[in-house]
Amino acid sequence: MIIYPVDAKLIDKWAQIMAQAEKAGKHMDSKDAWIAATALILNIPLVTHNRKHCEGIADLQIISHQSTEGT
């Protein structure tokens, strides 16, 4: 198990994701942004059952059983 510490790099990435969503007029739950920021910092794909929560985040690779159509 990897435990990534909360540091300035993670906080900055989270803030960028939240600002990007706000600029796009899209609601982004802070918890989803935190998870996405962690995946981006660790350079790993985000595995989710609800891809629509994180779609549109730049450079984020999402792995999901859900189709990208209709979401």
DRENZA-11201 format. One record per atom (N, C-alpha, C): z, x, y; residue number from 1; residue in three letters; atom name. Coordinates in steps of 0.02 Angstrom, whole numbers, plus 50000, padded with zeros to 5 digits. Atoms other than C-alpha are relative to their C-alpha. Layout:
<pts>
(pt (Z, X, Y), NUM, 'ala', 'CA'),
...
</pts>
This chain:
<pts>
(pt (50000, 50042, 49941), 1, 'met', 'N'),
(pt (50000, 50000, 50000), 1, 'met', 'CA'),
(pt (50000, 50044, 50061), 1, 'met', 'C'),
(pt (50003, 49965, 49937), 2, 'ile', 'N'),
(pt (49957, 50060, 50173), 2, 'ile', 'CA'),
(pt (50039, 49960, 50052), 2, 'ile', 'C'),
(pt (49964, 50032, 49945), 3, 'ile', 'N'),
(pt (50077, 50022, 50313), 3, 'ile', 'CA'),
(pt (49979, 50038, 50062), 3, 'ile', 'C'),
(pt (50023, 49969, 49938), 4, 'tyr', 'N'),
(pt (49996, 50057, 50480), 4, 'tyr', 'CA'),
(pt (50050, 49986, 50055), 4, 'tyr', 'C'),
(pt (49950, 50011, 49948), 5, 'pro', 'N'),
(pt (50120, 50085, 50619), 5, 'pro', 'CA'),
(pt (49969, 49969, 50063), 5, 'pro', 'C'),
(pt (50022, 50027, 49935), 6, 'val', 'N'),
(pt (50107, 49991, 50782), 6, 'val', 'CA'),
(pt (50000, 50059, 50049), 6, 'val', 'C'),
(pt (50006, 49946, 49951), 7, 'asp', 'N'),
(pt (50042, 50117, 50907), 7, 'asp', 'CA'),
(pt (49952, 49979, 50055), 7, 'asp', 'C'),
(pt (50042, 50017, 49942), 8, 'ala', 'N'),
(pt (49943, 50122, 51069), 8, 'ala', 'CA'),
(pt (49928, 49986, 49979), 8, 'ala', 'C'),
(pt (50069, 50010, 50023), 9, 'lys', 'N'),
(pt (49777, 50133, 50976), 9, 'lys', 'CA'),
(pt (49990, 49929, 49973), 9, 'lys', 'C'),
(pt (50003, 50067, 50028), 10, 'leu', 'N'),
(pt (49811, 49972, 50880), 10, 'leu', 'CA'),
(pt (50008, 49947, 50055), 10, 'leu', 'C'),
(pt (49989, 50048, 49946), 11, 'ile', 'N'),
(pt (49877, 49882, 51033), 11, 'ile', 'CA'),
(pt (49938, 49995, 50045), 11, 'ile', 'C'),
(pt (50061, 50001, 49959), 12, 'asp', 'N'),
(pt (49724, 49933, 51135), 12, 'asp', 'CA'),
(pt (49943, 49963, 49966), 12, 'asp', 'C'),
(pt (50053, 50034, 50037), 13, 'lys', 'N'),
(pt (49605, 49873, 50999), 13, 'lys', 'CA'),
(pt (50013, 49925, 49999), 13, 'lys', 'C'),
(pt (49981, 50071, 50000), 14, 'trp', 'N'),
(pt (49699, 49707, 50988), 14, 'trp', 'CA'),
(pt (49983, 49969, 50069), 14, 'trp', 'C'),
(pt (50013, 50026, 49933), 15, 'ala', 'N'),
(pt (49687, 49686, 51177), 15, 'ala', 'CA'),
(pt (49925, 49994, 50014), 15, 'ala', 'C'),
(pt (50073, 50003, 49992), 16, 'gln', 'N'),
(pt (49500, 49724, 51174), 16, 'gln', 'CA'),
(pt (49972, 49938, 49965), 16, 'gln', 'C'),
(pt (50024, 50058, 50038), 17, 'ile', 'N'),
(pt (49472, 49591, 51041), 17, 'ile', 'CA'),
(pt (50019, 49935, 50036), 17, 'ile', 'C'),
(pt (49978, 50059, 49964), 18, 'met', 'N'),
(pt (49574, 49462, 51137), 18, 'met', 'CA'),
(pt (49959, 49990, 50064), 18, 'met', 'C'),
(pt (50038, 50004, 49938), 19, 'ala', 'N'),
(pt (49482, 49502, 51299), 19, 'ala', 'CA'),
(pt (49927, 49981, 49986), 19, 'ala', 'C'),
(pt (50069, 50016, 50019), 20, 'gln', 'N'),
(pt (49312, 49495, 51212), 20, 'gln', 'CA'),
(pt (49994, 49925, 49984), 20, 'gln', 'C'),
(pt (50001, 50072, 50017), 21, 'ala', 'N'),
(pt (49353, 49322, 51142), 21, 'ala', 'CA'),
(pt (50006, 49957, 50062), 21, 'ala', 'C'),
(pt (49990, 50039, 49938), 22, 'glu', 'N'),
(pt (49415, 49258, 51310), 22, 'glu', 'CA'),
(pt (49936, 50001, 50042), 22, 'glu', 'C'),
(pt (50061, 49994, 49961), 23, 'lys', 'N'),
(pt (49259, 49323, 51397), 23, 'lys', 'CA'),
(pt (49944, 49957, 49972), 23, 'lys', 'C'),
(pt (50051, 50041, 50033), 24, 'ala', 'N'),
(pt (49151, 49234, 51268), 24, 'ala', 'CA'),
(pt (50018, 49926, 49999), 24, 'ala', 'C'),
(pt (49978, 50070, 49999), 25, 'gly', 'N'),
(pt (49250, 49073, 51294), 25, 'gly', 'CA'),
(pt (50022, 49975, 49931), 25, 'gly', 'C'),
(pt (49980, 50017, 50068), 26, 'lys', 'N'),
(pt (49311, 49077, 51114), 26, 'lys', 'CA'),
(pt (50075, 50009, 49992), 26, 'lys', 'C'),
(pt (49929, 49993, 50015), 27, 'his', 'N'),
(pt (49490, 49043, 51061), 27, 'his', 'CA'),
(pt (50009, 50050, 49943), 27, 'his', 'C'),
(pt (49984, 49952, 50052), 28, 'met', 'N'),
(pt (49559, 49189, 50961), 28, 'met', 'CA'),
(pt (50075, 49999, 49990), 28, 'met', 'C'),
(pt (49928, 49998, 50015), 29, 'asp', 'N'),
(pt (49728, 49172, 50877), 29, 'asp', 'CA'),
(pt (50023, 50072, 50001), 29, 'asp', 'C'),
(pt (49976, 49931, 49993), 30, 'ser', 'N'),
(pt (49831, 49326, 50916), 30, 'ser', 'CA'),
(pt (50012, 50033, 49932), 30, 'ser', 'C'),
(pt (49989, 49972, 50067), 31, 'lys', 'N'),
(pt (49875, 49348, 50732), 31, 'lys', 'CA'),
(pt (49934, 50022, 49968), 31, 'lys', 'C'),
(pt (50066, 49982, 50026), 32, 'asp', 'N'),
(pt (49691, 49348, 50681), 32, 'asp', 'CA'),
(pt (49974, 50063, 50034), 32, 'asp', 'C'),
(pt (50022, 49941, 49962), 33, 'ala', 'N'),
(pt (49653, 49474, 50818), 33, 'ala', 'CA'),
(pt (50038, 50062, 49977), 33, 'ala', 'C'),
(pt (49959, 49944, 50023), 34, 'trp', 'N'),
(pt (49796, 49584, 50756), 34, 'trp', 'CA'),
(pt (49974, 50026, 49932), 34, 'trp', 'C'),
(pt (50026, 49982, 50066), 35, 'ile', 'N'),
(pt (49729, 49582, 50578), 35, 'ile', 'CA'),
(pt (49932, 50034, 50007), 35, 'ile', 'C'),
(pt (50066, 49971, 49989), 36, 'ala', 'N'),
(pt (49552, 49618, 50638), 36, 'ala', 'CA'),
(pt (50006, 50069, 50031), 36, 'ala', 'C'),
(pt (49989, 49935, 49968), 37, 'ala', 'N'),
(pt (49613, 49760, 50749), 37, 'ala', 'CA'),
(pt (50022, 50052, 49949), 37, 'ala', 'C'),
(pt (49976, 49954, 50052), 38, 'thr', 'N'),
(pt (49703, 49838, 50602), 38, 'thr', 'CA'),
(pt (49943, 50021, 49954), 38, 'thr', 'C'),
(pt (50057, 49983, 50042), 39, 'ala', 'N'),
(pt (49546, 49829, 50494), 39, 'ala', 'CA'),
(pt (49953, 50047, 50036), 39, 'ala', 'C'),
(pt (50044, 49957, 49962), 40, 'leu', 'N'),
(pt (49443, 49908, 50632), 40, 'leu', 'CA'),
(pt (50029, 50070, 50007), 40, 'leu', 'C'),
(pt (49967, 49935, 49992), 41, 'ile', 'N'),
(pt (49568, 50048, 50662), 41, 'ile', 'CA'),
(pt (49997, 50040, 49934), 41, 'ile', 'C'),
(pt (50001, 49966, 50065), 42, 'leu', 'N'),
(pt (49575, 50087, 50475), 42, 'leu', 'CA'),
(pt (49929, 50008, 49972), 42, 'leu', 'C'),
(pt (50070, 49996, 50021), 43, 'asn', 'N'),
(pt (49385, 50070, 50462), 43, 'asn', 'CA'),
(pt (49991, 49971, 49929), 43, 'asn', 'C'),
(pt (50005, 50035, 50064), 44, 'ile', 'N'),
(pt (49400, 49946, 50317), 44, 'ile', 'CA'),
(pt (49975, 49929, 50013), 44, 'ile', 'C'),
(pt (50022, 50069, 49990), 45, 'pro', 'N'),
(pt (49320, 49775, 50291), 45, 'pro', 'CA'),
(pt (50060, 49953, 49999), 45, 'pro', 'C'),
(pt (49949, 50052, 50000), 46, 'leu', 'N'),
(pt (49423, 49620, 50323), 46, 'leu', 'CA'),
(pt (49981, 49949, 49948), 46, 'leu', 'C'),
(pt (50012, 50049, 50053), 47, 'val', 'N'),
(pt (49436, 49508, 50171), 47, 'val', 'CA'),
(pt (50037, 49936, 50019), 47, 'val', 'C'),
(pt (49970, 50063, 49977), 48, 'thr', 'N'),
(pt (49466, 49325, 50215), 48, 'thr', 'CA'),
(pt (49968, 49941, 49965), 48, 'thr', 'C'),
(pt (50026, 50063, 50025), 49, 'his', 'N'),
(pt (49445, 49148, 50153), 49, 'his', 'CA'),
(pt (49977, 49956, 50057), 49, 'his', 'C'),
(pt (50020, 50039, 49942), 50, 'asn', 'N'),
(pt (49411, 49089, 50330), 50, 'asn', 'CA'),
(pt (49966, 50047, 50050), 50, 'asn', 'C'),
(pt (50036, 49951, 49960), 51, 'arg', 'N'),
(pt (49279, 49202, 50408), 51, 'arg', 'CA'),
(pt (49990, 49978, 50072), 51, 'arg', 'C'),
(pt (50012, 50023, 49931), 52, 'lys', 'N'),
(pt (49257, 49091, 50562), 52, 'lys', 'CA'),
(pt (50055, 50023, 50048), 52, 'lys', 'C'),
(pt (49946, 49977, 49956), 53, 'his', 'N'),
(pt (49425, 49154, 50628), 53, 'his', 'CA'),
(pt (49984, 50068, 50031), 53, 'his', 'C'),
(pt (50013, 49932, 49976), 54, 'cys', 'N'),
(pt (49353, 49329, 50650), 54, 'cys', 'CA'),
(pt (49927, 50015, 50013), 54, 'cys', 'C'),
(pt (50071, 49987, 49986), 55, 'glu', 'N'),
(pt (49166, 49307, 50669), 55, 'glu', 'CA'),
(pt (49989, 50016, 50073), 55, 'glu', 'C'),
(pt (50016, 49983, 49932), 56, 'gly', 'N'),
(pt (49092, 49384, 50823), 56, 'gly', 'CA'),
(pt (50037, 50061, 50026), 56, 'gly', 'C'),
(pt (49964, 49940, 49979), 57, 'ile', 'N'),
(pt (49210, 49533, 50831), 57, 'ile', 'CA'),
(pt (49955, 50060, 49986), 57, 'ile', 'C'),
(pt (50046, 49943, 50005), 58, 'ala', 'N'),
(pt (49104, 49687, 50864), 58, 'ala', 'CA'),
(pt (50024, 50051, 49948), 58, 'ala', 'C'),
(pt (49990, 49947, 50050), 59, 'asp', 'N'),
(pt (49091, 49812, 50720), 59, 'asp', 'CA'),
(pt (50046, 49980, 49942), 59, 'asp', 'C'),
(pt (49956, 50021, 50055), 60, 'leu', 'N'),
(pt (49204, 49709, 50605), 60, 'leu', 'CA'),
(pt (49958, 49977, 49941), 60, 'leu', 'C'),
(pt (50033, 50021, 50062), 61, 'gln', 'N'),
(pt (49141, 49696, 50427), 61, 'gln', 'CA'),
(pt (50045, 49948, 49967), 61, 'gln', 'C'),
(pt (49962, 50054, 50031), 62, 'ile', 'N'),
(pt (49196, 49531, 50349), 62, 'ile', 'CA'),
(pt (49975, 49989, 49930), 62, 'ile', 'C'),
(pt (50017, 50018, 50069), 63, 'ile', 'N'),
(pt (49200, 49498, 50163), 63, 'ile', 'CA'),
(pt (50033, 49933, 49986), 63, 'ile', 'C'),
(pt (49975, 50067, 50012), 64, 'ser', 'N'),
(pt (49217, 49315, 50117), 64, 'ser', 'CA'),
(pt (49955, 49964, 49951), 64, 'ser', 'C'),
(pt (50040, 50042, 50045), 65, 'his', 'N'),
(pt (49160, 49191, 49987), 65, 'his', 'CA'),
(pt (49962, 49947, 50039), 65, 'his', 'C'),
(pt (50033, 50051, 49958), 66, 'gln', 'N'),
(pt (49108, 49076, 50130), 66, 'gln', 'CA'),
(pt (49932, 50025, 50024), 66, 'gln', 'C'),
(pt (50066, 49986, 49973), 67, 'ser', 'N'),
(pt (48928, 49071, 50183), 67, 'ser', 'CA'),
(pt (50005, 50009, 50075), 67, 'ser', 'C'),
(pt (50002, 49993, 49927), 68, 'thr', 'N'),
(pt (48886, 49126, 50360), 68, 'thr', 'CA'),
(pt (49964, 49942, 50032), 68, 'thr', 'C'),
(pt (50035, 50058, 49974), 69, 'glu', 'N'),
(pt (48781, 48969, 50378), 69, 'glu', 'CA'),
(pt (50049, 49942, 50009), 69, 'glu', 'C'),
(pt (49960, 50060, 49989), 70, 'gly', 'N'),
(pt (48865, 48818, 50454), 70, 'gly', 'CA'),
(pt (50072, 50014, 50019), 70, 'gly', 'C'),
(pt (49931, 49986, 49979), 71, 'thr', 'N'),
(pt (49023, 48909, 50509), 71, 'thr', 'CA'),
(pt (50004, 50015, 50073), 71, 'thr', 'C'),
</pts>
